Amino acid sequence: MNRANGADRARTLLLSASAIVASASLSVAQVPRSEVLGPGSSSGTTAAGVIPRAAAQPSAAIVVDPPLAEPLARGVVVLEYRAENIRIVPVFGATALAVSPRVGHLHVTVDDLPWDWADASGVPVIIQNLPAGPHRVLVELADANHHILDHRAVEFVVPDVGQQARSAHTGGH
């Protein structure tokens, strides 16, 4: 390929790339700023890219995989999950119920304890220092007002890898 052909080809690629960027900018610009909720909006939400819900949405669901084998062999429980028809984000309150795509978070309960924790991180659930033996983790998918939309329970056995029982009084840090 001679130098002139290379320059023409580079110019053609540059023009094509510019056209793609311009096209993408136009499609984003077609959504009126007043319809995009985000920081500074009066709705109280902080998630960018959500708009008021116009129609009914499909049901939200959660899929939770069994614990990852390699970390579990070391006594660490890593539960990967996938939320369907909902985004896991730290947005709460009644106003957040009216956005699309739907937003929510998880409630996680270990071994049917009377307490749980809320997780809106969107990353796998990681639990450490469970005693060796059988365990059950309940993962509930909740909307922005903590109403449960779906749930899955995962049962597994933590192997005895020499975990030491933790005590509130360890006798001198």
Order of alpha helices (4+ residues) and beta strands (2+ residues): alpha-beta-beta-alpha-beta-beta-beta-beta-beta-beta-beta-beta-beta
